[in-house]
């Protein structure tokens, strides 16, 4: 573990880890880092990393954080729902660890204000992708600095605590899958998504997408990424079709 931490710290920039801003963020997340440099590594997006040949520290932390998140959510759901089948548990888990859920949590934590990144380099997934990836990296940082139980406490407090509320409001519904299942059963066809336009600067681009079933338009959607716009279009199509 010490070698992992040493490798990460050696590859990040010399950002002041003792600044009042980072102390404020630690109060928000309810965890004080013994080694604040690990927090800096977690918040330093690839767009701001120093070039190196050892692999991106941010992406490596994102990789490990994703696995930690999946393990803990799986364990908690396994214990909470003993009557659920494997399929039911998998569907629920996929919603809780989704980019949409992590983006919702990151907004609550005001994570955007603390990420060290170039906003013009958010990539295809847009800002929500950066936020959700940083959430996974942050989980890894808490695990490395503390232990698995510290990571569990964070996940339970900020991700698992209110997920049922978001589910009830439909925030985590996968409308694309829902629409596809319906159209395959009723029309023996799959929905077709077409980009109508993409407007705005790269870091705030808004996509407008329409969804059609057998050449008939059933919904229009907008979003800061193609995936989000498709979900919005599918949601409108589901409402139009009455299910």
N, C-alpha and C positions, 0 to 999 in steps of 0.2 A: 504493500500500500504506500509506504514512504517513497518508494522509487517512482510510483505513478505520480504522486504529488510533486516530487522534485522535478520530474520531466515536464509537467504542465507549467510550473512556475518559471522554469528556465526559458520557456518559449513565449511568454506574454510580455507586453510592453510595461514600462515602468510607471503605470498609472498610480496615483496616490491612493493606496488602499485605506488610508486612515482619514480620508476626507469626510466632511460632515454629511455629504450626500450618501455615501455608502454606509455610514453609521445609521442614517435615517432609514435606509432600505432594510437593514438588518432588523430594525425595530418593527417594520411593516410585516416582514415574513416571520417574525418571532423566533429568530435564530441568530445568535452572535457567533461569528466565525473565530476560531482559535487562530487560524491562518487566513487573514483577509485576502491574501493573494489568490487563494483558490476561488473566492467569490469573483475577483476581477477576471480570472481565466474563464469562468462560466459566463460572464456578461460581455466578454470581448468577442464579438461576432467575427466570422471569417473575413468580412470586408475590411476589418481593422487589424487583423493579425499580421505579425511580421512574417515575411516569407521564410519558409524553412523546408527541409526535406524529410522531416519526421512525421508529417501528417498534421492536420489541423487540430490543435488542442480543443477548440470549440466543438468540432464535429465528433471528436473522440468522446468528449464528455456528453454530448447529445446522444451518442450511441449507447453509452452505459446507462445514462439517465432514463432512456426509453425502456431498457430492460428492467431497471429497478422499479419504475412506475408500473409496468405490466405485471411484475411479480406481486407487488404489494396490493394492487387493485384486485388481482386474481384471488389472492389469499383472503382479502376482506369480503369479497363477494361470495366466495366458497363458504365462508362461515356464516354470512348473513342470510343466504338463501339456500338452505339444505335441500329444499324441494325442487330447485331448478335443475333442468337437464344441462348437459354440456353445451348444447346449442344455445339455450337461453342465456347461460352465463357468458358465452362468447359474444353474443349480440350486445348484451349490456356493457360488457367490458369495452368493446370497440367504441361505444358511444362515450364512455367516460374518459378514455385515453385519446379521444379524437382531437384533431387540430382545432376544431370549433370549441370544444370544452376548454382546452388549454388556453385558447385565445381569450375566452370569457374570464378565466381565472387571472390571466396576466393583466387584463384590464382592471380588475379589482385591486391588484397589487401595484398598479401604475408602473408596470415593468418597463414600458417603453421609455420612461424618463431616465432609466438607469442603464439601458443597454448601450454599449460602446460600439457603434456601427455607422456605416455610411448609408443614409436613408435612400440614396439613389442606387444602391446595390442590393436591393431586397430580393431580386431574382423573380422567377416565374410565379412563385407562390404568394408574392406580395408580403405586406407587413404581418398578416396573421401567421404566415409560415415562419417568419423570423421570431415572432412572439412565442409560438408553440415550441419551436426548437430550443429557444432560450430557457423555457420552462423545464424542459428535459435536462438541459445542461445544468440548470440551477439545482435540480433534484440530485444530480450526480455530485455536485459540489458539496451539498449538505451531507451526503453519504460519505464522501471522502474525508471531509473535515470532522464529521461526527461518527455516525455509524448507521446501520440499517434502520434502527428504531427512531433515530432523529429524522431520517427521511420519511419513515412511516408517519410520524407525527405531523410533518408538514403536509404530506399527501392527504391524510385524513382531515386535517383542518381546512385546507383550501380547495381540495379537489373532490373528495368524497362527501364532505359535509352537506353540500347543497345540490348534489347532482340530481336528486329526485325532483327538486323544484324546477330545474332547467328542463328535465324530461317532460314534466307536466305542461310546461309552456311551449313545448315543441322545439326548443332551441337545439336539441341534439338529434332530432329526427333525421334519418337519412332518406330524404325525399326522392332522390334518384333511384335508390333500390326499391323503395315503396312503389314508385310509378312504374318501374320496369316489371316488377312482379305482377302488377295489375294489368298492364297492357299485354304482357305475354299470355296471361290467362284469358283475357276478354277479347283481344284483337289479334292474337298470335303474331305480334309484332313488337319490336323494341323502339323506344323513343329515339328521335334524331335531334341532336343539338347543333345549332348553327350560330356562329358569332355574327352579330349584326354590326357592332362597332366597338371600338376601344378608344376611350377619351382620357385626356389628362396626362400629367407628367408621369414618368416611369414609376416613381415611388407612390403615386396616388392614382394610378390608372383605374378606370372604371369600365368593366366589360358589360355589354348588353347582349344577352343570348336568348334565342327563342327555341322552344322545344315543340317538335311536331310528331304526330303519330299518323302513319299512313298519309303523309303529305298535308295533314290538317293541323294547323297551329293551335296548340292548347295552352301555351303559357309563355310569358316573357319574364326574364329575370336580370338583375344587376348585381355586381359584386366586384370587389377589388382583386379578385383572381377568377380565372375561368371556372374553377371548381365551385367557388362560391356563387357565381352567376348561374351555373347549371343547377345548383341546389335550389336557388331562388325560383328559377323557371319551373323546375319540377314541382316545387311547393304550390305555385299558382295553378299548374296543371292538375295536381291532386285535388285542389279546392274546386276547380272548374268541373272536374269529373265526379265530384261529390263523395270522396272517400278520404 
